Amino acid sequence: MFREMRLKKQQLSEEETVGILQSCTAGVLAVTGDDGYPYAVPISYAYQDGRLYFHMARSGHKLDGIRRDDRVSFCVIQMDEVQPAAFTTHYRSAIAFGRARILTADSEIQAAMESLARKYSPGYLQSGREEIRKEWKNFLAVEVTIEHMTGKAASEIIDNQAG
């Protein structure tokens, strides 16, 4: 169902790919937008146990896209160093494909939001819980179950790791 990476030499292991998803603070979520056009939007997220979590407003383009088609893709770039003299870029990135689900159970919403609080505000979980309670009616929480993911790095990075 999912394509294999064409440049297999540059493919990262699953462990390295998960590491990229865990280390980045922002990524780009792509959904099916209006009239079938892709809609890609930067978001903050948390990765945990094969799932991505994020929150959003109770209305908008992103929500409409997820309701239209739960299939999404998500991309993060961990490293992007332009090498002008070599006419290339040294990069590390990950892409995930999965199914988005708007969380409805209070316990799931709380867990998703706390995962975001732990990631972005470590040491402030109690304050984060208070903020979640205060804003509860203003947001939706979403879980993306990853069905397929790949990580990729510039060939120069792969070569340096091997050598």
DSSP file (Angstrom, degrees, kcal/mol; ACC not computed):
  #  RESIDUE AA STRUCTURE BP1 BP2  ACC     N-H-->O    O-->H-N    N-H-->O    O-->H-N    TCO  KAPPA ALPHA  PHI   PSI    X-CA   Y-CA   Z-CA
    1    1 A M              0   0    0      0, 0.0     2,-0.4     0, 0.0     0, 0.0   0.000 360.0 360.0 360.0 -40.6    0.0    0.0    0.0
    2    2 A F        -     0   0    0      1,-0.1     2,-0.1    95,-0.0    95,-0.0  -0.798 360.0-111.0-102.1 144.4    2.8    2.4    0.8
    3    3 A R        -     0   0    0     -2,-0.4     2,-0.2     1,-0.1    -1,-0.1  -0.367  27.1-119.8 -70.2 147.6    5.7    3.0   -1.5
    4    4 A E        -     0   0    0      1,-0.1     2,-0.2    -2,-0.1    -1,-0.1  -0.586  39.9 -93.9 -80.2 151.5    9.2    1.8   -0.7
    5    5 A M        -     0   0    0     -2,-0.2     3,-0.4     1,-0.1    -1,-0.1  -0.490  28.8-146.8 -67.6 132.8   11.8    4.4   -0.5
    6    6 A R  S    S+     0   0    0      1,-0.3     2,-1.2    -2,-0.2     3,-0.2   0.911  94.0  49.7 -68.3 -44.4   13.6    4.7   -3.8
    7    7 A L    >   +     0   0    0      1,-0.2     3,-2.1     2,-0.1     4,-0.3  -0.616  69.4 172.2 -97.7  75.1   17.0    5.6   -2.3
    8    8 A K  G >  S+     0   0    0     -2,-1.2     3,-1.5    -3,-0.4    -1,-0.2   0.774  70.1  68.6 -57.4 -29.5   17.2    2.8    0.2
    9    9 A K  G 3  S+     0   0    0      1,-0.3    -1,-0.3    -3,-0.2    -2,-0.1   0.798 101.7  47.9 -59.8 -27.4   20.8    3.6    1.1
   10   10 A Q  G <  S+     0   0    0     -3,-2.1   143,-1.9     2,-0.1    -1,-0.3   0.453  85.6 115.4 -94.3  -1.6   19.5    6.9    2.7
   11   11 A Q  B <   -A  152   0A   0     -3,-1.5   141,-0.3    -4,-0.3     2,-0.2  -0.502  57.6-141.0 -74.5 134.7   16.7    5.3    4.7
   12   12 A L        -     0   0    0    139,-2.7   139,-0.5    -2,-0.2    -2,-0.1  -0.525  23.9 -98.8 -89.4 159.7   17.0    5.5    8.5
   13   13 A S     >  -     0   0    0     -2,-0.2     4,-2.4     1,-0.1     5,-0.2  -0.242  34.5-107.6 -69.1 165.3   16.1    2.7   10.9
   14   14 A E  H  > S+     0   0    0      1,-0.2     4,-2.8     2,-0.2     5,-0.2   0.901 121.8  54.1 -61.2 -40.1   12.7    2.7   12.6
   15   15 A E  H  > S+     0   0    0      1,-0.2     4,-2.1     2,-0.2    -1,-0.2   0.918 110.0  45.7 -61.3 -44.3   14.5    3.6   15.9
   16   16 A E  H  > S+     0   0    0      2,-0.2     4,-1.9     1,-0.2    -1,-0.2   0.887 112.2  52.1 -65.7 -38.3   16.2    6.6   14.2
   17   17 A T  H  X S+     0   0    0     -4,-2.4     4,-2.2     2,-0.2    -2,-0.2   0.925 109.6  48.1 -64.3 -45.2   12.9    7.7   12.6
   18   18 A V  H  X S+     0   0    0     -4,-2.8     4,-2.5     1,-0.2    -1,-0.2   0.901 108.2  56.6 -60.6 -40.8   11.2    7.6   16.0
   19   19 A G  H  X S+     0   0    0     -4,-2.1     4,-1.8    -5,-0.2    -1,-0.2   0.884 106.5  49.2 -58.3 -39.7   14.0    9.6   17.5
   20   20 A I  H  X S+     0   0    0     -4,-1.9     4,-1.8     2,-0.2    -1,-0.2   0.940 111.0  49.2 -64.6 -46.9   13.4   12.3   14.9
   21   21 A L  H  < S+     0   0    0     -4,-2.2    -2,-0.2     1,-0.2    -1,-0.2   0.870 113.6  47.4 -61.3 -36.1    9.7   12.4   15.7
   22   22 A Q  H  < S+     0   0    0     -4,-2.5    -1,-0.2     1,-0.2    -2,-0.2   0.823 113.3  47.5 -73.9 -30.9   10.5   12.6   19.4
   23   23 A S  H  < S+     0   0    0     -4,-1.8    -2,-0.2    -5,-0.2    -1,-0.2   0.763  92.4  85.4 -87.2 -25.4   13.1   15.3   19.1
   24   24 A C     <  -     0   0    0     -4,-1.8    21,-0.1    -5,-0.1     3,-0.1  -0.411  57.1-157.7 -80.2 154.8   11.4   17.9   16.8
   25   25 A T  S    S+     0   0    0      1,-0.2    20,-0.5    -2,-0.1     2,-0.3   0.553  74.2  28.9-107.1 -11.9    9.0   20.5   18.1
   26   26 A A        +     0   0    0     18,-0.2    51,-0.4    51,-0.1     2,-0.3  -0.993  59.9 169.1-147.3 151.9    7.0   21.3   15.0
   27   27 A G  E     -B   43   0A   0     16,-2.3    16,-2.9    -2,-0.3     2,-0.5  -0.879  35.4-101.2-148.6-179.8    6.0   19.4   11.8
   28   28 A V  E     -BC  42  75A   0     47,-2.8    47,-2.1    -2,-0.3     2,-0.4  -0.954  26.8-157.8-117.8 119.6    3.7   19.8    8.9
   29   29 A L  E     -BC  41  74A   0     12,-2.7    12,-2.8    -2,-0.5     2,-0.5  -0.806   7.7-159.4 -94.2 131.8    0.3   17.9    8.9
   30   30 A A  E     +BC  40  73A   0     43,-3.2    43,-1.8    -2,-0.4     2,-0.3  -0.960  16.6 167.0-116.8 129.0   -1.2   17.3    5.4
   31   31 A V  E     -B   39   0A   0      8,-2.8     8,-2.6    -2,-0.5     2,-0.7  -0.797  48.4 -85.5-126.9 169.7   -4.9   16.6    5.0
   32   32 A T  E     -B   38   0A   0     37,-0.4    36,-0.2    39,-0.4    37,-0.2  -0.725  57.4-165.5 -78.0 116.3   -7.3   16.5    2.1
   33   33 A G    >   -     0   0    0      4,-2.5     3,-1.5    -2,-0.7     6,-0.1  -0.048  33.6 -41.1 -92.5-165.9   -8.4   20.1    1.7
   34   34 A D  G >  S+     0   0    0      1,-0.3     3,-2.1     2,-0.2    -1,-0.2  -0.274 125.5   4.7 -60.7 140.4  -11.2   21.8   -0.1
   35   35 A D  G 3  S-     0   0    0      1,-0.3    -1,-0.3    -3,-0.1    -2,-0.1   0.735 131.3 -64.5  55.3  26.6  -12.0   20.6   -3.6
   36   36 A G  G <  S+     0   0    0     -3,-1.5    -1,-0.3     1,-0.3    -2,-0.2   0.431  96.9 140.5  81.8  -1.3   -9.4   17.8   -3.2
   37   37 A Y    <   -     0   0    0     -3,-2.1    -4,-2.5    -5,-0.1    -1,-0.3  -0.533  59.7-108.7 -72.3 139.8   -6.4   20.1   -2.9
   38   38 A P  E     -B   32   0A   0      0, 0.0     2,-0.5     0, 0.0    -6,-0.2  -0.425  29.7-156.6 -64.1 144.1   -3.9   19.0   -0.3
   39   39 A Y  E     -B   31   0A   0     -8,-2.6    -8,-2.8    -6,-0.1     2,-0.5  -0.980  11.4-175.7-124.9 116.7   -3.8   21.3    2.8
   40   40 A A  E     +B   30   0A   0     -2,-0.5   -10,-0.2   -10,-0.2    34,-0.1  -0.949   5.1 175.4-117.9 131.7   -0.6   21.3    4.7
   41   41 A V  E     -B   29   0A   0    -12,-2.8   -12,-2.7    -2,-0.5     2,-0.2  -0.997  31.3-116.3-139.9 135.8   -0.3   23.2    8.0
   42   42 A P  E     +B   28   0A   0      0, 0.0     2,-0.3     0, 0.0   -14,-0.3  -0.478  42.0 173.1 -70.2 140.7    2.5   23.5   10.6
   43   43 A I  E     -B   27   0A   0    -16,-2.9   -16,-2.3    -2,-0.2     2,-0.3  -0.971  35.2-120.2-143.1 157.8    1.6   22.2   14.0
   44   44 A S        +     0   0    0     -2,-0.3    11,-0.3   -18,-0.2     2,-0.3  -0.746  46.4 166.2 -89.3 149.4    3.1   21.4   17.4
   45   45 A Y        -     0   0    0    -20,-0.5     2,-0.4    -2,-0.3     9,-0.2  -0.952  33.3-132.8-156.6 167.8    2.7   17.8   18.4
   46   46 A A  E     -D   53   0A   0      7,-2.0     7,-2.6    -2,-0.3     2,-0.4  -0.991  16.3-148.4-129.4 142.8    3.8   15.0   20.7
   47   47 A Y  E     +D   52   0A   0     -2,-0.4     2,-0.3     5,-0.2     5,-0.2  -0.924  25.4 160.8-109.2 134.8    4.8   11.5   19.6
   48   48 A Q  E >   -D   51   0A   0      3,-2.8     3,-1.1    -2,-0.4    -2,-0.1  -0.880  62.6 -22.2-156.4 122.3    4.1    8.5   21.9
   49   49 A D  T 3  S-     0   0    0     -2,-0.3     3,-0.1     1,-0.3    -2,-0.0   0.866 127.1 -40.9  50.0  50.9    4.0    4.8   21.2
   50   50 A G  T 3  S+     0   0    0      1,-0.2    96,-2.3    95,-0.1     2,-0.3   0.649 120.7  99.8  77.5  14.7    3.3    5.0   17.5
   51   51 A R  E <   -DE  48 145A   0     -3,-1.1    -3,-2.8    94,-0.2     2,-0.4  -0.968  58.7-145.6-134.3 149.9    0.9    7.8   17.7
   52   52 A L  E     -DE  47 144A   0     92,-2.1    92,-2.7    -2,-0.3     2,-0.4  -0.890  16.1-162.6-108.8 144.6    1.0   11.6   17.2
   53   53 A Y  E     +DE  46 143A   0     -7,-2.6    -7,-2.0    -2,-0.4     2,-0.3  -0.985  19.3 148.9-128.2 139.8   -1.1   14.0   19.3
   54   54 A F  E     - E   0 142A   0     88,-1.7    88,-3.0    -2,-0.4     2,-0.3  -0.959  30.2-131.2-154.6 170.8   -2.0   17.6   18.7
   55   55 A H  E     + E   0 141A   0    -11,-0.3     2,-0.3    -2,-0.3    86,-0.2  -0.857  22.4 173.7-125.2 163.7   -4.8   20.0   19.4
   56   56 A M  E     - E   0 140A   0     84,-2.2    84,-2.9    -2,-0.3     4,-0.1  -0.963  37.4 -75.9-157.9 170.7   -6.8   22.4   17.2
   57   57 A A  E     - E   0 139A   0     -2,-0.3    82,-0.2    82,-0.2     6,-0.1  -0.226  46.1-108.7 -68.7 164.0   -9.7   24.8   17.3
   58   58 A R  S    S+     0   0    0     80,-0.5     2,-0.3    79,-0.1    -1,-0.1   0.438 101.9  28.7 -77.6   0.4  -13.3   23.4   17.2
   59   59 A S  S    S+     0   0    0      4,-0.0     2,-0.2     5,-0.0    -2,-0.2  -0.983  80.2  87.6-152.8 155.7  -13.7   24.7   13.6
   60   60 A G  S  > S-     0   0    0     -2,-0.3     4,-2.5     1,-0.1     5,-0.2  -0.780  78.9 -60.7 141.8 176.1  -11.4   25.3   10.6
   61   61 A H  H  > S+     0   0    0     -2,-0.2     4,-2.3     1,-0.2     5,-0.2   0.882 124.9  51.6 -60.3 -44.9   -9.7   23.9    7.5
   62   62 A K  H  > S+     0   0    0      2,-0.2     4,-2.2     1,-0.2    -1,-0.2   0.933 112.1  46.1 -60.6 -48.1   -7.7   21.3    9.4
   63   63 A L  H  > S+     0   0    0      1,-0.2     4,-2.6     2,-0.2     5,-0.2   0.914 111.2  52.1 -62.8 -44.4  -10.8   19.9   11.1
   64   64 A D  H  X S+     0   0    0     -4,-2.5     4,-1.8     1,-0.2    -1,-0.2   0.906 109.7  50.4 -58.6 -41.5  -12.8   19.9    7.9
   65   65 A G  H  X S+     0   0    0     -4,-2.3     4,-2.3     2,-0.2   -33,-0.3   0.909 110.8  47.6 -64.1 -43.1  -10.1   17.9    6.2
   66   66 A I  H  < S+     0   0    0     -4,-2.2    -2,-0.2     1,-0.2    -1,-0.2   0.899 112.6  49.1 -66.3 -40.3   -9.9   15.3    8.9
   67   67 A R  H  < S+     0   0    0     -4,-2.6    -1,-0.2     1,-0.2     3,-0.2   0.843 112.3  49.5 -67.4 -31.5  -13.6   14.9    9.0
   68   68 A R  H  < S-     0   0    0     -4,-1.8     2,-0.3     1,-0.3    -2,-0.2   0.895 134.7  -1.5 -71.4 -41.8  -13.6   14.6    5.2
   69   69 A D     <  -     0   0    0     -4,-2.3   -37,-0.4   -37,-0.2    -1,-0.3  -0.903  58.4-153.8-156.1 117.2  -10.9   11.9    5.1
   70   70 A D        +     0   0    0     -2,-0.3    30,-3.0    -3,-0.2     2,-0.4   0.558  66.3 105.9 -76.2  -5.7   -9.1   10.6    8.1
   71   71 A R  E     + F   0  99A   0     28,-0.2   -39,-0.4    -5,-0.1     2,-0.3  -0.615  48.1 164.0 -76.8 128.8   -5.9    9.7    6.1
   72   72 A V  E     - F   0  98A   0     26,-2.7    26,-2.2    -2,-0.4     2,-0.3  -0.899  28.7-146.2-137.0 163.8   -3.1   12.2    6.8
   73   73 A S  E     -CF  30  97A   0    -43,-1.8   -43,-3.2    -2,-0.3     2,-0.4  -0.957  11.9-163.9-129.3 157.4    0.6   12.5    6.4
   74   74 A F  E     -CF  29  96A   0     22,-2.4    22,-2.9    -2,-0.3     2,-0.4  -0.998   4.1-169.8-144.3 132.7    3.0   14.3    8.7
   75   75 A C  E     -CF  28  95A   0    -47,-2.1   -47,-2.8    -2,-0.4     2,-0.3  -0.972   4.5-176.8-130.3 138.5    6.5   15.5    8.1
   76   76 A V  E     - F   0  94A   0     18,-2.4    18,-2.2    -2,-0.4     2,-0.5  -0.976  14.8-150.8-129.9 148.7    9.3   16.8   10.3
   77   77 A I  E     + F   0  93A   0    -51,-0.4    16,-0.2    -2,-0.3     3,-0.1  -0.965  14.0 177.2-119.2 113.2   12.8   18.1    9.4
   78   78 A Q  E    S+     0   0A   0     14,-2.1     2,-0.4    -2,-0.5    15,-0.2   0.816  72.1  17.9 -83.3 -33.1   15.3   17.5   12.2
   79   79 A M  E     + F   0  92A   0     13,-1.7    13,-1.5     2,-0.0    -1,-0.3  -1.000  54.9 168.8-145.3 138.6   18.3   18.9   10.3
   80   80 A D  E     + F   0  91A   0     -2,-0.4     2,-0.7    11,-0.2    11,-0.2  -0.667  10.6 166.5-153.6  88.8   18.7   21.1    7.3
   81   81 A E  E     - F   0  90A   0      9,-3.0     9,-3.0    -2,-0.2     2,-0.2  -0.911  27.8-141.5-114.2 109.2   22.2   22.4    6.6
   82   82 A V  E     - F   0  89A   0     -2,-0.7     7,-0.2     7,-0.2    -2,-0.1  -0.490   7.5-160.2 -69.8 132.9   22.7   23.9    3.2
   83   83 A Q  E >>> - F   0  88A   0      5,-3.0     5,-1.5    -2,-0.2     3,-0.9  -0.800  10.9-177.6-113.4  83.9   26.2   23.1    1.8
   84   84 A P  G >45S+     0   0    0      0, 0.0     3,-0.9     0, 0.0    -1,-0.2   0.869  78.3  49.7 -56.4 -44.6   26.6   25.8   -0.9
   85   85 A A  G 345S+     0   0    0      1,-0.3    -2,-0.0     2,-0.1     0, 0.0   0.775 115.8  43.8 -68.2 -25.0   30.0   24.7   -2.2
   86   86 A A  G <45S-     0   0    0     -3,-0.9    -1,-0.3     2,-0.2     3,-0.1   0.455 104.8-128.8 -98.0  -2.6   28.7   21.2   -2.6
   87   87 A F  T <<5S+     0   0    0     -3,-0.9     2,-0.3    -4,-0.8    -2,-0.1   0.903  74.5  92.2  55.7  44.3   25.4   22.2   -4.1
   88   88 A T  E   < -F   83   0A   0     -5,-1.5    -5,-3.0    -7,-0.0     2,-0.4  -0.896  68.8-121.8-151.4 179.4   23.5   20.0   -1.6
   89   89 A T  E     -F   82   0A   0     -2,-0.3     2,-0.7    -7,-0.2    -7,-0.2  -0.998  13.9-139.8-131.9 135.6   21.8   19.9    1.7
   90   90 A H  E     +F   81   0A   0     -9,-3.0    -9,-3.0    -2,-0.4     2,-0.3  -0.869  43.9 160.3 -93.0 117.3   22.7   17.8    4.7
   91   91 A Y  E     -F   80   0A   0     -2,-0.7    63,-2.2   -11,-0.2     2,-0.3  -0.913  36.4-162.7-138.9 160.1   19.3   16.8    6.2
   92   92 A R  E     +FG  79 153A   0    -13,-1.5   -14,-2.1    -2,-0.3   -13,-1.7  -0.969  29.3 158.4-139.6 129.5   17.5   14.3    8.4
   93   93 A S  E     -FG  77 152A   0     59,-2.5    59,-2.5    -2,-0.3     2,-0.3  -0.944  24.9-150.9-148.1 166.6   13.7   14.0    8.2
   94   94 A A  E     -FG  76 151A   0    -18,-2.2   -18,-2.4    -2,-0.3     2,-0.4  -0.994   4.5-165.9-141.0 146.8   10.8   11.8    8.9
   95   95 A I  E     -FG  75 150A   0     55,-2.6    55,-2.3    -2,-0.3     2,-0.4  -0.999   6.8-168.2-133.2 138.8    7.4   11.3    7.3
   96   96 A A  E     -FG  74 149A   0    -22,-2.9   -22,-2.4    -2,-0.4     2,-0.4  -0.959   6.5-160.1-127.0 144.0    4.5    9.4    8.8
   97   97 A F  E     +FG  73 148A   0     51,-3.2    50,-3.0    -2,-0.4    51,-1.8  -0.966  34.0 123.9-119.2 138.1    1.2    8.3    7.2
   98   98 A G  E     -FG  72 146A   0    -26,-2.2   -26,-2.7    -2,-0.4     2,-0.5  -0.942  55.3 -75.9-169.6-168.5   -1.7    7.4    9.4
   99   99 A R  E     -FG  71 145A   0     46,-1.8    46,-2.4    -2,-0.3     2,-0.3  -0.942  36.3-142.9-115.8 128.9   -5.3    7.8   10.4
  100  100 A A  E     - G   0 144A   0    -30,-3.0     2,-0.4    -2,-0.5    44,-0.2  -0.696  15.8-172.8 -92.6 141.7   -6.5   10.8   12.4
  101  101 A R  E     - G   0 143A   0     42,-2.4    42,-2.4    -2,-0.3     2,-0.5  -0.988  23.1-133.1-136.9 125.6   -9.2   10.5   15.0
  102  102 A I  E     - G   0 142A   0     -2,-0.4    40,-0.2    40,-0.2     2,-0.2  -0.667  33.9-125.8 -75.1 122.4  -10.8   13.3   17.0
  103  103 A L        +     0   0    0     38,-2.7    38,-0.4    -2,-0.5    -1,-0.1  -0.478  35.7 170.1 -76.3 138.8  -10.7   12.2   20.6
  104  104 A T        +     0   0    0     -2,-0.2     2,-0.3    36,-0.1    -1,-0.1   0.654  49.1  90.1-119.9 -27.7  -14.0   12.2   22.4
  105  105 A A  S  > S-     0   0    0      1,-0.1     4,-2.5     2,-0.0     3,-0.5  -0.584  72.9-136.1 -76.1 130.8  -13.4   10.4   25.7
  106  106 A D  H  > S+     0   0    0     -2,-0.3     4,-2.8     1,-0.2     5,-0.2   0.875 104.4  54.4 -53.5 -40.5  -12.3   12.8   28.4
  107  107 A S  H  > S+     0   0    0      1,-0.2     4,-2.2     2,-0.2    -1,-0.2   0.880 109.8  46.9 -64.4 -37.8   -9.6   10.5   29.6
  108  108 A E  H  > S+     0   0    0     -3,-0.5     4,-2.5     2,-0.2    -2,-0.2   0.908 112.8  49.0 -69.4 -41.8   -8.1   10.3   26.1
  109  109 A I  H  X S+     0   0    0     -4,-2.5     4,-2.7     2,-0.2     5,-0.2   0.938 112.0  48.9 -62.2 -46.6   -8.3   14.0   25.6
  110  110 A Q  H  X S+     0   0    0     -4,-2.8     4,-2.5    -5,-0.2    -2,-0.2   0.925 112.1  48.4 -59.8 -46.0   -6.6   14.6   29.0
  111  111 A A  H  X S+     0   0    0     -4,-2.2     4,-1.9     2,-0.2    -1,-0.2   0.910 112.4  48.8 -62.3 -42.5   -3.8   12.1   28.2
  112  112 A A  H  X S+     0   0    0     -4,-2.5     4,-1.5     2,-0.2    -2,-0.2   0.931 113.4  46.0 -62.8 -45.8   -3.2   13.7   24.8
  113  113 A M  H  X S+     0   0    0     -4,-2.7     4,-2.3     1,-0.2    -1,-0.2   0.863 110.9  52.6 -68.1 -35.5   -3.0   17.2   26.2
  114  114 A E  H  X S+     0   0    0     -4,-2.5     4,-2.9    -5,-0.2    -1,-0.2   0.850 104.2  56.7 -68.7 -32.2   -0.8   16.1   29.0
  115  115 A S  H  X S+     0   0    0     -4,-1.9     4,-1.6     2,-0.2    -1,-0.2   0.890 109.3  46.7 -64.6 -36.5    1.6   14.5   26.5
  116  116 A L  H  X S+     0   0    0     -4,-1.5     4,-2.8     2,-0.2     5,-0.4   0.912 111.8  50.5 -68.2 -42.5    1.9   17.9   24.9
  117  117 A A  H  X S+     0   0    0     -4,-2.3     4,-2.6     1,-0.2     7,-0.2   0.916 109.9  50.2 -61.9 -43.3    2.4   19.7   28.2
  118  118 A R  H  < S+     0   0    0     -4,-2.9    -1,-0.2     1,-0.2    -2,-0.2   0.876 114.9  45.0 -62.8 -36.4    5.2   17.2   29.2
  119  119 A K  H  < S+     0   0    0     -4,-1.6    -2,-0.2    -5,-0.2    -1,-0.2   0.945 125.4  27.4 -72.9 -48.2    6.9   17.8   25.8
  120  120 A Y  H  < S+     0   0    0     -4,-2.8    -2,-0.2     1,-0.2    -3,-0.2   0.699 132.8  29.7 -93.2 -20.7    6.6   21.6   25.6
  121  121 A S  S >< S-     0   0    0     -4,-2.6     3,-2.1    -5,-0.4    -1,-0.2  -0.372  74.1-177.7-136.3  57.5    6.5   22.6   29.3
  122  122 A P  T 3  S+     0   0    0      0, 0.0    -4,-0.1     0, 0.0    -3,-0.1  -0.297  75.6  26.5 -58.9 139.2    8.5   20.0   31.3
  123  123 A G  T 3  S+     0   0    0     -5,-0.0     3,-0.1     1,-0.0    -5,-0.1   0.406 108.3  78.4  88.9  -3.5    8.4   20.7   34.9
  124  124 A Y    <>  +     0   0    0     -3,-2.1     4,-2.7    -7,-0.2     5,-0.2  -0.037  48.2 127.2-124.9  30.6    5.1   22.6   34.6
  125  125 A L  H  > S+     0   0    0      1,-0.2     4,-2.7     2,-0.2     5,-0.2   0.883  74.2  50.9 -61.7 -40.4    2.6   19.7   34.4
  126  126 A Q  H  > S+     0   0    0      2,-0.2     4,-1.9     1,-0.2    -1,-0.2   0.935 113.0  45.3 -64.1 -43.8    0.4   20.9   37.2
  127  127 A S  H  > S+     0   0    0      1,-0.2     4,-2.2     2,-0.2    -1,-0.2   0.889 111.8  54.4 -63.1 -37.8    0.1   24.4   35.7
  128  128 A G  H  X S+     0   0    0     -4,-2.7     4,-2.7     1,-0.2    -2,-0.2   0.905 105.3  52.1 -61.8 -42.4   -0.5   22.6   32.3
  129  129 A R  H  X S+     0   0    0     -4,-2.7     4,-2.4     1,-0.2    -1,-0.2   0.897 109.1  50.4 -61.4 -39.9   -3.4   20.6   33.8
  130  130 A E  H  X S+     0   0    0     -4,-1.9     4,-2.3     2,-0.2    -1,-0.2   0.910 111.0  48.6 -63.8 -41.9   -4.9   23.9   35.1
  131  131 A E  H  X S+     0   0    0     -4,-2.2     4,-2.2     2,-0.2    -2,-0.2   0.897 109.7  52.3 -64.9 -40.7   -4.6   25.4   31.6
  132  132 A I  H  X S+     0   0    0     -4,-2.7     4,-0.8     2,-0.2    -2,-0.2   0.938 111.0  47.3 -60.3 -47.2   -6.1   22.4   30.0
  133  133 A R  H >< S+     0   0    0     -4,-2.4     3,-0.6     1,-0.2     4,-0.3   0.916 112.2  50.3 -59.8 -43.4   -9.1   22.6   32.4
  134  134 A K  H 3< S+     0   0    0     -4,-2.3     3,-0.3     1,-0.2    -1,-0.2   0.867 120.4  34.0 -63.3 -38.2   -9.5   26.3   31.7
  135  135 A E  H >X S+     0   0    0     -4,-2.2     3,-2.8     1,-0.2     4,-0.5   0.352  82.2 117.6-100.3   4.5   -9.4   25.9   27.9
  136  136 A W  G X< S+     0   0    0     -4,-0.8     3,-0.8    -3,-0.6    -1,-0.2   0.791  77.3  46.1 -45.3 -44.2  -11.2   22.5   27.7
  137  137 A K  G 34 S+     0   0    0     -4,-0.3    -1,-0.3    -3,-0.3    -2,-0.1   0.528 105.8  63.0 -80.9  -5.4  -14.2   23.8   25.7
  138  138 A N  G <4 S+     0   0    0     -3,-2.8   -80,-0.5   -81,-0.1     2,-0.3   0.521 101.3  42.8 -99.3  -6.0  -12.1   25.7   23.2
  139  139 A F  E <<  -E   57   0A   0     -3,-0.8     2,-0.4    -4,-0.5   -82,-0.2  -0.886  60.0-140.3-137.6 165.3  -10.1   22.9   21.6
  140  140 A L  E     -E   56   0A   0    -84,-2.9   -84,-2.2    -2,-0.3     2,-0.4  -0.933  20.1-140.4-118.0 148.6  -10.2   19.5   20.1
  141  141 A A  E     -E   55   0A   0    -38,-0.4   -38,-2.7    -2,-0.4     2,-0.4  -0.901  17.5-161.9-110.0 142.2   -7.5   16.8   20.7
  142  142 A V  E     -EG  54 102A   0    -88,-3.0   -88,-1.7    -2,-0.4     2,-0.4  -0.954   8.9-159.5-128.1 142.0   -6.5   14.5   17.8
  143  143 A E  E     -EG  53 101A   0    -42,-2.4   -42,-2.4    -2,-0.4     2,-0.6  -0.980   5.3-160.3-118.0 131.0   -4.6   11.2   17.7
  144  144 A V  E     -EG  52 100A   0    -92,-2.7   -92,-2.1    -2,-0.4     2,-0.7  -0.960   8.8-151.2-110.6 117.0   -2.9   10.0   14.6
  145  145 A T  E     -EG  51  99A   0    -46,-2.4   -46,-1.8    -2,-0.6     2,-0.3  -0.795  22.0-130.9 -86.1 117.5   -2.3    6.3   14.5
  146  146 A I  E     + G   0  98A   0    -96,-2.3   -48,-0.3    -2,-0.7     3,-0.1  -0.538  31.3 173.7 -76.0 127.5    0.8    5.8   12.4
  147  147 A E  E    S+     0   0A   0    -50,-3.0     2,-0.3     1,-0.4   -49,-0.2   0.683  71.8   6.1-100.2 -27.3    0.4    3.1    9.7
  148  148 A H  E     + G   0  97A   0    -51,-1.8   -51,-3.2     2,-0.0    -1,-0.4  -0.972  65.3 172.9-157.5 139.0    3.7    3.7    7.9
  149  149 A M  E     - G   0  96A   0     -2,-0.3     2,-0.3   -53,-0.2   -53,-0.2  -0.997   6.0-173.3-149.6 151.5    6.8    5.9    8.5
  150  150 A T  E     - G   0  95A   0    -55,-2.3   -55,-2.6    -2,-0.3     2,-0.4  -0.989   9.9-153.1-140.8 150.6   10.2    6.4    7.1
  151  151 A G  E     - G   0  94A   0   -139,-0.5  -139,-2.7    -2,-0.3     2,-0.3  -0.924  15.2-170.8-119.1 150.2   13.2    8.5    8.0
  152  152 A K  E     -AG  11  93A   0    -59,-2.5   -59,-2.5    -2,-0.4     2,-0.3  -0.994   6.1-172.2-143.1 146.2   15.8    9.7    5.5
  153  153 A A  E     - G   0  92A   0   -143,-1.9   -61,-0.2    -2,-0.3   -63,-0.1  -0.956  38.7 -88.3-135.0 155.4   19.1   11.4    5.7
  154  154 A A    >>  -     0   0    0    -63,-2.2     4,-2.0    -2,-0.3     3,-0.7  -0.282  40.3-117.4 -57.4 146.0   21.5   12.9    3.2
  155  155 A S  H 3> S+     0   0    0      1,-0.3     4,-2.8     2,-0.2     5,-0.2   0.828 114.5  60.1 -59.4 -31.7   23.9   10.4    1.7
  156  156 A E  H 3> S+     0   0    0      2,-0.2     4,-2.0     1,-0.2    -1,-0.3   0.876 105.7  47.9 -64.6 -36.5   26.8   12.3    3.2
  157  157 A I  H <> S+     0   0    0     -3,-0.7     4,-1.9     2,-0.2    -2,-0.2   0.919 112.4  48.2 -69.0 -43.3   25.4   11.7    6.7
  158  158 A I  H  X S+     0   0    0     -4,-2.0     4,-1.9     1,-0.2    -2,-0.2   0.925 111.8  50.1 -61.2 -45.1   24.8    8.1    6.0
  159  159 A D  H  X S+     0   0    0     -4,-2.8     4,-1.7     1,-0.2    -1,-0.2   0.889 109.7  50.6 -62.1 -39.8   28.4    7.7    4.7
  160  160 A N  H  < S+     0   0    0     -4,-2.0    -1,-0.2     1,-0.2    -2,-0.2   0.847 109.3  51.3 -67.8 -33.6   29.9    9.4    7.7
  161  161 A Q  H  < S+     0   0    0     -4,-1.9    -1,-0.2     1,-0.2    -2,-0.2   0.872 113.0  45.6 -68.5 -36.7   28.0    7.1   10.1
  162  162 A A  H  <        0   0    0     -4,-1.9    -2,-0.2     1,-0.2    -1,-0.2   0.796 360.0 360.0 -76.6 -28.0   29.2    4.1    8.2
  163  163 A G     <        0   0    0     -4,-1.7    -1,-0.2    -5,-0.2    -2,-0.2   0.460 360.0 360.0 -98.2 360.0   32.8    5.2    8.1
